Amino acid sequence: MSERARKGFGPLRIRAELRDKGLSDAAIDPQLHAMNDAWPALLTQAHDRRFGPAPPTDHADQGRRGRFLESRGFPAELIHRLLRRHD
């Protein structure tokens, strides 16, 4: 699981992948919960790896970045918090 997180995937995507492999939520939840403090930093790394540390240039760019991060499986609340730091 931590390997997928290091590759830039968020908890929602990891949960879906593990469910597809047949694991139950009871087995998945403790592992994801243990990483709660790490998700914001992993989100920032995924963002900066793709877009660099520069802020979005306009609203369309901000939307593009948000959609990319959502597709990687990060929660909307964390994405909004990250993108708002650039405002």
N, CA, C and O of each residue as an XYZ file, in Angstrom:
348
protein
N       0.820     -1.188      0.000
C       0.000      0.000      0.000
C       0.862      1.249      0.000
O       0.581      2.187     -0.746
N       1.888      1.283      0.805
C       2.723      2.478      0.858
C       3.473      2.675     -0.456
O       3.836      3.799     -0.801
N       3.707      1.583     -1.193
C       4.345      1.721     -2.504
C       3.440      2.490     -3.452
O       3.916      3.353     -4.190
N       2.157      2.199     -3.446
C       1.206      2.912     -4.303
C       1.124      4.377     -3.882
O       1.020      5.262     -4.731
N       1.169      4.635     -2.584
C       1.139      6.016     -2.091
C       2.381      6.767     -2.539
O       2.287      7.927     -2.938
N       3.535      6.135     -2.480
C       4.771      6.787     -2.921
C       4.752      7.068     -4.419
O       5.419      7.990     -4.888
N       3.995      6.282     -5.166
C       3.895      6.502     -6.609
C       2.886      7.591     -6.948
O       2.665      7.886     -8.122
N       2.274      8.190     -5.937
C       1.393      9.329     -6.168
C      -0.086      9.021     -6.186
O      -0.871      9.818     -6.699
N      -0.488      7.888     -5.639
C      -1.899      7.546     -5.590
C      -2.449      7.824     -4.198
O      -1.772      7.610     -3.193
N      -3.691      8.305     -4.158
C      -4.331      8.677     -2.912
C      -5.133      7.546     -2.293
O      -5.235      6.457     -2.858
N      -5.704      7.819     -1.122
C      -6.405      6.771     -0.371
C      -7.649      6.237     -1.062
O      -7.981      5.061     -0.907
N      -8.339      7.072     -1.817
C      -9.552      6.589     -2.490
C      -9.205      5.592     -3.596
O      -9.881      4.577     -3.760
N      -8.179      5.880     -4.328
C      -7.744      4.979     -5.413
C      -7.175      3.681     -4.839
O      -7.458      2.594     -5.343
N      -6.378      3.803     -3.788
C      -5.777      2.619     -3.168
C      -6.873      1.717     -2.597
O      -6.824      0.496     -2.744
N      -7.866      2.339     -1.940
C      -8.982      1.554     -1.386
C      -9.702      0.795     -2.507
O     -10.004     -0.390     -2.364
N      -9.971      1.472     -3.605
C     -10.675      0.826     -4.729
C      -9.860     -0.329     -5.293
O     -10.412     -1.386     -5.600
N      -8.564     -0.139     -5.431
C      -7.708     -1.208     -5.951
C      -7.687     -2.411     -5.017
O      -7.729     -3.555     -5.470
N      -7.621     -2.155     -3.714
C      -7.598     -3.253     -2.749
C      -8.944     -3.984     -2.702
O      -8.987     -5.206     -2.554
N     -10.039     -3.230     -2.828
C     -11.361     -3.875     -2.898
C     -11.455     -4.769     -4.128
O     -12.006     -5.868     -4.070
N     -10.910     -4.282     -5.244
C     -10.933     -5.081     -6.471
C     -10.153     -6.381     -6.310
O     -10.444     -7.376     -6.974
N      -9.167     -6.364     -5.430
C      -8.372     -7.574     -5.179
C      -9.021     -8.478     -4.139
O      -8.492     -9.544     -3.823
N     -10.179     -8.051     -3.600
C     -10.930     -8.901     -2.695
C     -10.740     -8.618     -1.222
O     -11.262     -9.365     -0.394
N     -10.014     -7.571     -0.856
C      -9.842     -7.256      0.559
C     -11.089     -6.546      1.080
O     -11.763     -5.818      0.352
N     -11.373     -6.777      2.349
C     -12.540     -6.149      2.964
C     -12.163     -4.785      3.532
O     -10.988     -4.493      3.756
N     -13.183     -3.956      3.761
C     -12.943     -2.648      4.368
C     -12.324     -2.792      5.754
O     -11.531     -1.948      6.171
N     -12.681     -3.852      6.464
C     -12.111     -4.077      7.792
C     -10.602     -4.288      7.723
O      -9.890     -3.946      8.667
N     -10.116     -4.835      6.642
C      -8.674     -5.037      6.479
C      -7.992     -3.787      5.932
O      -6.827     -3.530      6.235
N      -8.711     -3.016      5.133
C      -8.130     -1.843      4.479
C      -8.080     -0.630      5.409
O      -7.072      0.076      5.461
N      -9.164     -0.391      6.136
C      -9.297      0.831      6.942
C      -8.142      1.092      7.900
O      -7.641      2.216      7.932
N      -7.693      0.112      8.684
C      -6.591      0.409      9.612
C      -5.311      0.851      8.900
O      -4.575      1.700      9.404
N      -5.054      0.278      7.745
C      -3.844      0.633      7.002
C      -3.931      2.059      6.464
O      -2.972      2.824      6.563
N      -5.072      2.410      5.899
C      -5.245      3.761      5.375
C      -5.282      4.790      6.505
O      -4.734      5.884      6.379
N      -5.925      4.430      7.590
C      -6.018      5.343      8.741
C      -4.634      5.624      9.327
O      -4.369      6.735      9.787
N      -3.766      4.637      9.314
C      -2.418      4.819      9.855
C      -1.625      5.850      9.056
O      -0.648      6.406      9.556
N      -2.036      6.103      7.835
C      -1.324      7.046      6.977
C      -2.002      8.419      6.907
O      -1.610      9.254      6.092
N      -3.016      8.664      7.751
C      -3.767      9.918      7.679
C      -2.878     11.152      7.714
O      -3.126     12.110      6.982
N      -1.865     11.144      8.538
C      -0.989     12.312      8.648
C      -0.097     12.491      7.421
O       0.400     13.590      7.174
N       0.109     11.437      6.663
C       1.002     11.490      5.505
C       0.303     11.933      4.225
O       0.978     12.377      3.296
N      -1.023     11.829      4.139
C      -1.722     12.117      2.884
C      -1.496     13.528      2.369
O      -1.273     13.685      1.169
N      -1.540     14.583      3.210
C      -1.290     15.929      2.662
C       0.094     16.061      2.004
O       0.215     16.682      0.948
N       1.111     15.494      2.605
C       2.456     15.563      2.026
C       2.538     14.752      0.738
O       3.185     15.175     -0.220
N       1.892     13.598      0.708
C       1.886     12.777     -0.503
C       1.122     13.470     -1.631
O       1.504     13.372     -2.797
N       0.050     14.164     -1.283
C      -0.701     14.939     -2.270
C       0.176     16.048     -2.850
O       0.207     16.245     -4.065
N       0.875     16.760     -1.997
C       1.769     17.833     -2.453
C       2.853     17.280     -3.369
O       3.182     17.896     -4.383
N       3.406     16.131     -3.022
C       4.439     15.517     -3.862
C       3.880     15.145     -5.230
O       4.526     15.385     -6.250
N       2.680     14.560     -5.258
C       2.063     14.177     -6.532
C       1.795     15.423     -7.377
O       2.032     15.421     -8.585
N       1.307     16.473     -6.745
C       1.040     17.729     -7.452
C       2.328     18.317     -8.018
O       2.399     18.650     -9.201
N       3.338     18.443     -7.173
C       4.578     19.087     -7.593
C       5.331     18.262     -8.638
O       6.005     18.819     -9.505
N       5.216     16.946     -8.553
C       5.859     16.086     -9.546
C       5.256     16.326    -10.935
O       5.966     16.312    -11.940
N       3.953     16.545    -10.978
C       3.260     16.737    -12.258
C       3.314     18.194    -12.740
O       3.542     18.453    -13.922
N       3.102     19.147    -11.810
C       2.932     20.545    -12.197
C       4.040     21.475    -11.713
O       4.108     22.629    -12.136
N       4.903     20.987    -10.836
C       5.911     21.850    -10.241
C       5.309     22.644     -9.085
O       4.102     22.586     -8.853
N       6.142     23.379     -8.365
C       5.655     24.096     -7.187
C       4.942     25.412     -7.489
O       4.373     26.021     -6.584
N       4.962     25.858     -8.737
C       4.332     27.128     -9.093
C       2.813     27.040     -8.931
O       2.221     25.982     -9.145
N       2.193     28.152     -8.555
C       0.732     28.154     -8.401
C       0.036     28.065     -9.754
O       0.649     28.333    -10.787
N      -1.247     27.688     -9.752
C      -2.010     27.658    -11.000
C      -2.033     29.052    -11.635
O      -2.077     30.066    -10.938
N      -2.003     29.080    -12.957
C      -1.961     30.360    -13.656
C      -3.335     31.017    -13.758
O      -3.432     32.243    -13.816
N      -4.400     30.209    -13.781
C      -5.760     30.748    -13.847
C      -6.742     29.689    -13.349
O      -6.353     28.609    -12.904
N      -8.014     30.031    -13.437
C      -9.049     29.122    -12.927
C      -9.077     27.802    -13.696
O      -9.293     26.746    -13.103
N      -8.862     27.855    -15.004
C      -8.855     26.638    -15.819
C      -7.703     25.723    -15.418
O      -7.865     24.505    -15.344
N      -6.547     26.312    -15.161
C      -5.380     25.532    -14.732
C      -5.635     24.901    -13.366
O      -5.258     23.754    -13.125
N      -6.272     25.648    -12.482
C      -6.611     25.122    -11.163
C      -7.563     23.930    -11.301
O      -7.406     22.927    -10.605
N      -8.540     24.036    -12.188
C      -9.465     22.927    -12.424
C      -8.764     21.714    -12.998
O      -9.048     20.584    -12.601
N      -7.850     21.939    -13.929
C      -7.093     20.837    -14.529
C      -6.279     20.105    -13.468
O      -6.232     18.875    -13.447
N      -5.645     20.863    -12.598
C      -4.851     20.255    -11.523
C      -5.741     19.471    -10.562
O      -5.397     18.367    -10.141
N      -6.879     20.051    -10.224
C      -7.807     19.365     -9.326
C      -8.313     18.057     -9.909
O      -8.382     17.046     -9.211
N      -8.665     18.076    -11.185
C      -9.150     16.847    -11.841
C      -8.066     15.775    -11.879
O      -8.351     14.596    -11.670
N      -6.836     16.172    -12.143
C      -5.739     15.205    -12.148
C      -5.596     14.558    -10.767
O      -5.491     13.336    -10.658
N      -5.592     15.377     -9.725
C      -5.403     14.844     -8.378
C      -6.581     13.976     -7.947
O      -6.397     12.992     -7.231
N      -7.797     14.337     -8.381
C      -8.958     13.485     -8.101
C      -8.811     12.144     -8.800
O      -9.161     11.109     -8.234
N      -8.299     12.151    -10.019
C      -8.133     10.890    -10.746
C      -7.078     10.012    -10.096
O      -7.080      8.795    -10.284
N      -6.181     10.616     -9.336
C      -5.164      9.852     -8.617
C      -5.701      9.302     -7.294
O      -5.028      8.515     -6.628
N      -6.909      9.715     -6.915
C      -7.550      9.134     -5.738
C      -7.403      9.931     -4.462
O      -7.504      9.371     -3.371
N      -7.168     11.222     -4.574
C      -7.083     12.058     -3.378
C      -8.448     12.675     -3.096
O      -9.177     13.017     -4.028
N      -8.801     12.821     -1.818
C     -10.093     13.401     -1.457
C     -10.187     14.870     -1.861
O      -9.196     15.599     -1.826
N     -11.385     15.290     -2.242
C     -11.609     16.660     -2.698
C     -11.200     17.684     -1.641
O     -10.646     18.729     -1.981
N     -11.462     17.405     -0.383
C     -11.122     18.356      0.691
C      -9.622     18.641      0.723
O      -9.217     19.796      0.852
N      -8.797     17.607      0.607
C      -7.346     17.806      0.605
C      -6.899     18.567     -0.644
O      -6.007     19.412     -0.575
N      -7.515     18.266     -1.774
C      -7.162     18.941     -3.024
C      -7.486     20.433     -2.922
O      -6.669     21.277     -3.289
N      -8.681     20.749     -2.423
C      -9.064     22.154     -2.281
C      -8.113     22.882     -1.345
O      -7.721     24.020     -1.606
N      -7.747     22.228     -0.265
C      -6.817     22.843      0.688
C      -5.469     23.125      0.024
O      -4.888     24.190      0.231
N      -4.975     22.187     -0.765
C      -3.703     22.375     -1.463
C      -3.786     23.511     -2.467
O      -2.916     24.382     -2.499
N      -4.823     23.507     -3.282
C      -4.951     24.527     -4.322
C      -5.243     25.908     -3.751
O      -4.869     26.913     -4.357
N      -5.905     25.980     -2.591
C      -6.168     27.265     -1.939
C      -4.902     27.888     -1.374
O      -4.826     29.108     -1.231
N      -3.919     27.077     -1.055
C      -2.683     27.641     -0.490
C      -1.990     28.555     -1.494
O      -1.201     29.423     -1.121
N      -2.298     28.346     -2.778
C      -1.702     29.172     -3.830
C      -2.447     30.484     -4.037
O      -1.928     31.387     -4.693
N      -3.674     30.606     -3.482
C      -4.465     31.834     -3.688
C      -3.881     33.005     -2.944
O      -4.420     34.109     -3.008
